Amino acid sequence: MKSDSDPSRATWYEATANRGHSRPGLSGTVEAEVCVIGGGLAGLTTALELARRGRSVALLESHRLAGAASGRNGGFVSNGFAEGMDKVAGRVGLEAARALYRLSQFGTEFVRREIADSDPTIRMGDGWLGAIRYDNAAEKQAGIAAMARDYGQELQFLDVADVRRLLDTARYFQGSFDPSAFHMHPLRYALMIAAKSEAAGALIFENTRAQSVEKASTGWMVSTPGGALRCRDVVYCVSAIDRAIHRPVGRAILPVATYVAVTEPLVQDAIRTRNAISDSRRAGNYYRLVDEGRLLWGGAITTRVSEPLRLASRLQRDMVSVYPQLGNPRIDFAWSGIMGYARHFMPLIGTDGQGQWWATAFGGHGMNTTAMGGILISRAIAARDDEYRRFLPFAPDWTGGPLGRVAVQLGYWQMQLRDRLDEARARRKAA
Ligand SMILES: Cc1cc2nc3c(=O)[nH]c(=O)nc-3n(C[C@H](O)[C@H](O)[C@H](O)COP(=O)(O)OP(=O)(O)OC[C@H]3O[C@@H](n4cnc5c(N)ncnc54)[C@H](O)[C@@H]3O)c2cc1C
């Protein structure tokens, strides 16, 4: 294992994907109808869907494709958004929330379809088990009933015995099972979407940072270190990685870090399912068994974007606190990733009406929603479809700059405290 402080530490995904050739950087002046900035899943899906609709499209990625969140996440694909549907409905009303939920389902189905006819090693397992860390069957059942009634989302209730048959830990009580969810290797998936985009005619440039975007006589001129791209429409899909390239959206997005560790292959009997698993903590854990029995464990969120020291041991402590029987599992990989969040926790999808578009801020729920966002924007550009307008109530509001960041971090600490209080209450009740 490389040391915790080794910044060159690769992710498990990089170690198990085949990137193939590196795409060339942009040099000279290139013309395309649409320029997509950002080669994460939002940008890649937008490029694919535009190319499929016969548009000439060029994508600029400042580093390697899916080198940021899109190629280093938990790999869980499920319906919904980073924000809970109760809060979404509270803001826009139930009917509008239903329409948004259907769009999120559409994103999940897109990913499922694209995988089905491709590399069989992308899909890694089915179903999502969500366990709660305190004893409250009534609350869990009410949540399941509300999702069925309001959104037609089927979830199965698991009682304490069901949960503990699959997950041998006294930390968990009741749970729900989502049969419509699945999990996958996100980097292999992103590379597959890139290959399909190129096959459909898209141009992809790696190591090509968009430095500025300026109005030109018939559209926009995007400048890069080695050249320029002239286009009619430009789509910003840069998440929180570059908040300067398009200030109106950049100032509305906050970087939030989350962390993942992958153990050595384990011989264990604590986790007895290949489902994706998460727990009810507000700043919760998400994990799954991958390949040769390695445990891929994600958790902790902070507004600090640098990797905390001793990341691997911190995540190891976290997993052993839930499954002490794992002993002292060796951590072979540990990494952080940056998510982009808007203040309302919903994606930012829209346009300025002048040929500038954006699909970003997917937060911690981007595997289905980046697909959805890419499809909505490509349909809007290529077919004047206006379904993207369903996201207008979730405008790019200013996050409050550095003070906003402090406020969000305080919010996370408050969430963590509430998690601990809920769990302590449950332990007292059980004693
Ligand atoms: C550790 C982790 C775990 C997660 N787990 C899950 C999960 O299990 N399920 C789920 O649904 N979601 C999960 N997410 C969230 C999900 O990964 C993101 O929402 C999604 O990948 C965001 O995709 P994106 O394309 O918007 O952004 P990114 O993937 O961040 O891509 C943005 C890209 O833009 C490029 N870029 C930035 N500026 C420029 C520029 N000026 N010029 C050119 N290129 C530029 C960057 O290099 C980057 O490649 C997780 C995220 C993290 C970090």
The ligand as a Gaussian input file, in Angstrom:
#p B3LYP/6-31G(d) Opt

LIG

0 1
 C      -16.380000       9.928000      -3.834000
 C      -17.709000      10.167000      -4.521000
 C      -18.713000       9.207000      -4.426000
 C      -19.919000       9.390000      -5.117000
 N      -20.815000       8.359000      -5.152000
 C      -21.906000       8.450000      -5.940000
 C      -22.779000       7.340000      -6.100000
 O      -22.524000       6.240000      -5.601000
 N      -23.903000       7.496000      -6.845000
 C      -24.199000       8.696000      -7.453000
 O      -25.255000       8.796000      -8.093000
 N      -23.354000       9.762000      -7.365000
 C      -22.217000       9.661000      -6.644000
 N      -21.348000      10.710000      -6.561000
 C      -21.661000      11.941000      -7.314000
 C      -21.292000      11.832000      -8.796000
 O      -20.041000      11.227000      -8.953000
 C      -21.267000      13.250000      -9.404000
 O      -22.500000      13.881000      -9.151000
 C      -21.060000      13.230000     -10.911000
 O      -20.005000      12.393000     -11.274000
 C      -20.800000      14.661000     -11.413000
 O      -20.460000      14.601000     -12.775000
 P      -20.055000      15.929000     -13.549000
 O      -19.800000      15.541000     -14.945000
 O      -21.063000      16.989000     -13.260000
 O      -18.714000      16.442000     -12.822000
 P      -17.231000      15.854000     -12.780000
 O      -17.210000      14.395000     -12.826000
 O      -16.574000      16.540000     -11.626000
 O      -16.603000      16.373000     -14.135000
 C      -16.284000      17.725000     -14.386000
 C      -15.135000      17.719000     -15.387000
 O      -14.915000      19.025000     -15.897000
 C      -13.531000      19.183000     -16.122000
 N      -13.246000      20.619000     -16.174000
 C      -13.392000      21.513000     -15.179000
 N      -13.069000      22.742000     -15.612000
 C      -12.729000      22.622000     -16.918000
 C      -12.299000      23.554000     -17.907000
 N      -12.168000      24.856000     -17.635000
 N      -12.017000      23.090000     -19.133000
 C      -12.143000      21.769000     -19.432000
 N      -12.549000      20.856000     -18.527000
 C      -12.851000      21.279000     -17.277000
 C      -12.911000      18.477000     -14.935000
 O      -11.551000      18.137000     -15.161000
 C      -13.823000      17.268000     -14.780000
 O      -13.334000      16.136000     -15.488000
 C      -20.156000      10.587000      -5.852000
 C      -19.163000      11.572000      -5.906000
 C      -17.952000      11.364000      -5.265000
 C      -16.883000      12.419000      -5.358000

